[in-house]
Amino acid sequence: MTVIPLKMNKMDSAISPMFGHAKWIAFIDDAGEITIEQNPHDGGRPFMQWLLDRGFDTVVTQHMGPTPYQLFTQRGVEIYYPGDGRVTMIEALDGLREGRLERVTEANFHLMAGGHHH
């Protein structure tokens, strides 16, 4: 299952630049079924635990702090960076399927940590 933070509860929504504080979270199962749910938490450990309880192996996000990054990667979750600017969920999923998204590692983690504006 893939997790993507969204700005709106719509299939053509842009990805939210704020992972844990995104208003909506898309869950895409292995069959490609997309479910969008309201984020019941405003970031922090409760949010991370809520996600972990769902069971997922992939995240596509433009920003993630070091704490969730370490927690998720320790559990074998792969994290992908869809690029800067406005990227829609559909664009991100296409990129993921086609192998065009950059996988986030310790070496390029700064992509997500840097240049973040509230």
C-alpha positions, 0 to 999 in steps of 0.5 A: 500500500502507498500513502500520499498526503493531499491538499484536498479530498479529490482525485486530482488534488495536489500533494500536500507539502506538509506530510504529517499536517496534511488535511487528507491522506490517500491510501492506494492499495496494491490493486490500485484502489484509492481511498482518501481519508481525513487525517485525524491527527495534526502530525507527531507520533499519533499521526505516524502510529495511525499510518503504521497501524494501516500497514503500508510500504511506500510513501510519496511526499515532498516533505518529511521530518527526520523522525518519521523518516527514521521510523518508517525506513526502520520498518522497511517503508520506501519513501519517494520524492515526487519533485518540487512545486505542484504535483498531483496525486495522479502524476505522482502515482504515474511517476511511481509506477514508471520508476521516475520518482527519486527514492529518498535515502540518507544521502539525498534526505536533504531534498525533503528537509530543506526549503520547507516554508510554513 
